[in-house]
């Protein structure tokens, strides 16, 4: 177990962590992408619901 934890620490030291500006930019991109996909799904659902209501 101790050997494993030492290996984990060694690997963590090799990780290239993002800078704060990179982190904020990538977070904004993800939030924007999710909002676009959410809006698309909402409008598709709204259209399908309208069509189904008209068919009754």
Secondary structure, DSSP 4 states (H G I P E B T S, - for coil): -HHHHHHHHHHHHH--PPPHHHHHHHHHHHHHHHHHHHHHHHHHHHHHHHHHHHH-
